Amino acid sequence: MTVPSLRVSLMTSSLAACLAAALAAQAPVDTAAALRTADTVAHAWLALVDKGEIAKSWDEAALSFQLAVTKTKWTQLVVSARGPFEPFGARHQILARYTTDPPNAPPGQYVLLQYKTDVSGGRQVVETVVPTLDGKRGWRISGYFVRLEQ
């Protein structure tokens, strides 16, 4: 059986690159505060997805996310990839890393978060959520991936 996966990649666009370059030129970052804020934003965003408010999760995502996938396509991807695992239960953070130079994305402020999440059938998945500092909009989600824990 093939387990569907969901990946919305970090988009490289000239607009995002310009925004990121401007942000990177600012004063030093309090990475501990960035990690806390990004985790709070990720939990709020995941709560929308968990409640089935998928369109709203797209509305709340980073501009780069919205440019990478349409709202309609995002809804289809979420239903396809998360459906076999519903409902999603308790999450336990297993990784939190701040970076300004992630692979396949323009420079900027990002936090890579991973959660081990309980799902149906006594299984677990690993959810990867990538908040980014999205200009004046603050921390927003720029990437999401879910896979079955092996």
C-alpha positions as a Markdown table, in Angstrom:
| # | Residue | x | y | z |
|---|---|---|---|---|
| 1 | Met | 0.0 | 0.0 | 0.0 |
| 2 | Thr | 1.3 | 3.4 | -0.9 |
| 3 | Val | 0.9 | 6.0 | 1.8 |
| 4 | Pro | 0.1 | 9.4 | 0.4 |
| 5 | Ser | 2.4 | 12.2 | 1.5 |
| 6 | Leu | 1.9 | 15.9 | 1.4 |
| 7 | Arg | 4.7 | 18.4 | 0.7 |
| 8 | Val | 4.3 | 22.1 | -0.1 |
| 9 | Ser | 7.8 | 23.2 | -0.9 |
| 10 | Leu | 9.4 | 26.5 | 0.0 |
| 11 | Met | 9.0 | 28.6 | -3.1 |
| 12 | Thr | 11.8 | 30.6 | -4.6 |
| 13 | Ser | 10.5 | 33.8 | -6.2 |
| 14 | Ser | 12.2 | 37.1 | -6.8 |
| 15 | Leu | 9.7 | 38.8 | -4.5 |
| 16 | Ala | 10.4 | 36.4 | -1.6 |
| 17 | Ala | 14.1 | 36.7 | -2.2 |
| 18 | Cys | 14.0 | 40.5 | -2.0 |
| 19 | Leu | 11.9 | 40.3 | 1.1 |
| 20 | Ala | 14.3 | 37.8 | 2.7 |
| 21 | Ala | 17.4 | 39.8 | 1.8 |
| 22 | Ala | 15.9 | 42.9 | 3.4 |
| 23 | Leu | 15.0 | 41.0 | 6.6 |
| 24 | Ala | 18.4 | 39.3 | 6.7 |
| 25 | Ala | 20.1 | 42.7 | 6.7 |
| 26 | Gln | 18.4 | 43.7 | 10.0 |
| 27 | Ala | 19.8 | 43.5 | 13.5 |
| 28 | Pro | 20.7 | 40.1 | 15.1 |
| 29 | Val | 17.8 | 37.8 | 15.8 |
| 30 | Asp | 16.7 | 36.5 | 19.2 |
| 31 | Thr | 16.6 | 32.9 | 18.0 |
| 32 | Ala | 15.0 | 31.6 | 21.3 |
| 33 | Ala | 12.1 | 34.1 | 20.8 |
| 34 | Ala | 11.9 | 33.1 | 17.1 |
| 35 | Leu | 11.6 | 29.4 | 18.0 |
| 36 | Arg | 8.9 | 30.1 | 20.6 |
| 37 | Thr | 6.9 | 32.3 | 18.3 |
| 38 | Ala | 7.2 | 30.0 | 15.4 |
| 39 | Asp | 6.0 | 27.0 | 17.5 |
| 40 | Thr | 3.0 | 29.0 | 18.7 |
| 41 | Val | 2.1 | 30.0 | 15.1 |
| 42 | Ala | 2.6 | 26.4 | 13.9 |
| 43 | His | 0.3 | 25.0 | 16.5 |
| 44 | Ala | -2.4 | 27.6 | 15.7 |
| 45 | Trp | -2.1 | 26.8 | 12.0 |
| 46 | Leu | -2.1 | 23.0 | 12.5 |
| 47 | Ala | -5.3 | 23.5 | 14.7 |
| 48 | Leu | -7.0 | 25.0 | 11.6 |
| 49 | Val | -6.0 | 22.0 | 9.5 |
| 50 | Asp | -7.0 | 19.6 | 12.2 |
| 51 | Lys | -10.5 | 21.2 | 12.4 |
| 52 | Gly | -10.9 | 20.9 | 8.7 |
| 53 | Glu | -10.5 | 24.7 | 8.1 |
| 54 | Ile | -8.1 | 24.0 | 5.3 |
| 55 | Ala | -9.0 | 27.0 | 3.2 |
| 56 | Lys | -8.4 | 29.2 | 6.2 |
| 57 | Ser | -5.0 | 27.5 | 6.8 |
| 58 | Trp | -4.1 | 28.6 | 3.2 |
| 59 | Asp | -5.3 | 32.2 | 4.0 |
| 60 | Glu | -3.0 | 32.2 | 7.1 |
| 61 | Ala | 0.0 | 30.8 | 5.3 |
| 62 | Ala | 3.0 | 32.8 | 4.0 |
| 63 | Leu | 2.9 | 34.5 | 0.7 |
| 64 | Ser | 5.5 | 32.1 | -0.7 |
| 65 | Phe | 3.2 | 29.2 | 0.2 |
| 66 | Gln | 0.2 | 30.9 | -1.4 |
| 67 | Leu | 2.2 | 31.5 | -4.6 |
| 68 | Ala | 3.4 | 27.8 | -4.7 |
| 69 | Val | -0.1 | 26.2 | -4.4 |
| 70 | Thr | -3.6 | 27.5 | -5.1 |
| 71 | Lys | -6.2 | 27.3 | -2.3 |
| 72 | Thr | -8.2 | 24.7 | -4.3 |
| 73 | Lys | -5.1 | 22.5 | -4.8 |
| 74 | Trp | -4.1 | 22.9 | -1.2 |
| 75 | Thr | -7.5 | 21.6 | -0.1 |
| 76 | Gln | -7.2 | 18.6 | -2.4 |
| 77 | Leu | -3.6 | 17.8 | -1.2 |
| 78 | Val | -4.6 | 18.0 | 2.5 |
| 79 | Val | -7.6 | 15.7 | 2.1 |
| 80 | Ser | -5.6 | 13.2 | 0.1 |
| 81 | Ala | -2.5 | 13.1 | 2.3 |
| 82 | Arg | -4.1 | 13.5 | 5.8 |
| 83 | Gly | -7.3 | 11.5 | 5.2 |
| 84 | Pro | -5.8 | 8.1 | 5.8 |
| 85 | Phe | -4.5 | 9.2 | 9.2 |
| 86 | Glu | -7.5 | 11.1 | 10.6 |
| 87 | Pro | -8.1 | 12.1 | 13.3 |
| 88 | Phe | -4.8 | 13.7 | 14.3 |
| 89 | Gly | -4.2 | 13.6 | 18.1 |
| 90 | Ala | -1.4 | 14.7 | 20.5 |
| 91 | Arg | 1.7 | 16.3 | 19.0 |
| 92 | His | 5.2 | 16.1 | 20.6 |
| 93 | Gln | 7.9 | 18.3 | 19.2 |
| 94 | Ile | 11.0 | 16.4 | 18.2 |
| 95 | Leu | 12.9 | 19.1 | 16.4 |
| 96 | Ala | 13.1 | 22.9 | 16.4 |
| 97 | Arg | 15.8 | 24.6 | 14.4 |
| 98 | Tyr | 16.3 | 28.3 | 13.4 |
| 99 | Thr | 17.9 | 28.9 | 10.0 |
| 100 | Thr | 18.5 | 31.8 | 7.6 |
| 101 | Asp | 19.6 | 29.6 | 4.7 |
| 102 | Pro | 17.3 | 26.6 | 4.1 |
| 103 | Pro | 17.8 | 24.3 | 1.1 |
| 104 | Asn | 15.7 | 25.1 | -1.9 |
| 105 | Ala | 14.5 | 28.5 | -0.5 |
| 106 | Pro | 15.6 | 32.1 | -0.6 |
| 107 | Pro | 17.6 | 33.4 | 2.4 |
| 108 | Gly | 15.4 | 34.6 | 5.2 |
| 109 | Gln | 14.3 | 33.7 | 8.7 |
| 110 | Tyr | 12.9 | 30.2 | 9.0 |
| 111 | Val | 12.2 | 27.7 | 11.8 |
| 112 | Leu | 12.1 | 24.0 | 11.0 |
| 113 | Leu | 9.7 | 22.2 | 13.3 |
| 114 | Gln | 9.0 | 18.5 | 13.5 |
| 115 | Tyr | 6.3 | 16.9 | 15.6 |
| 116 | Lys | 5.6 | 13.2 | 16.2 |
| 117 | Thr | 1.8 | 13.1 | 16.1 |
| 118 | Asp | -0.6 | 10.4 | 17.2 |
| 119 | Val | -3.1 | 9.4 | 14.5 |
| 120 | Ser | -5.8 | 6.7 | 13.9 |
| 121 | Gly | -5.0 | 3.0 | 14.3 |
| 122 | Gly | -2.4 | 3.6 | 17.0 |
| 123 | Arg | 0.0 | 4.9 | 14.4 |
| 124 | Gln | 2.2 | 8.0 | 14.4 |
| 125 | Val | 3.2 | 10.4 | 11.7 |
| 126 | Val | 6.0 | 13.0 | 11.6 |
| 127 | Glu | 4.7 | 16.5 | 10.6 |
| 128 | Thr | 7.3 | 19.0 | 9.4 |
| 129 | Val | 6.1 | 22.6 | 9.6 |
| 130 | Val | 8.2 | 25.5 | 8.3 |
| 131 | Pro | 7.3 | 28.9 | 9.6 |
| 132 | Thr | 9.0 | 31.9 | 8.0 |
| 133 | Leu | 9.1 | 35.6 | 8.9 |
| 134 | Asp | 6.7 | 36.9 | 6.2 |
| 135 | Gly | 7.4 | 40.7 | 6.2 |
| 136 | Lys | 4.8 | 42.8 | 8.1 |
| 137 | Arg | 2.5 | 39.7 | 8.4 |
| 138 | Gly | 4.9 | 38.2 | 10.9 |
| 139 | Trp | 5.6 | 34.5 | 11.2 |
| 140 | Arg | 3.6 | 32.4 | 8.7 |
| 141 | Ile | 3.8 | 28.8 | 7.5 |
| 142 | Ser | 5.8 | 28.4 | 4.3 |
| 143 | Gly | 6.0 | 24.6 | 4.1 |
| 144 | Tyr | 4.3 | 21.5 | 5.5 |
| 145 | Phe | 5.0 | 17.8 | 5.1 |
| 146 | Val | 3.5 | 14.7 | 6.7 |
| 147 | Arg | 4.8 | 11.2 | 6.6 |
| 148 | Leu | 4.0 | 7.9 | 8.4 |
| 149 | Glu | 6.5 | 7.2 | 11.2 |
| 150 | Gln | 8.4 | 4.0 | 10.3 |
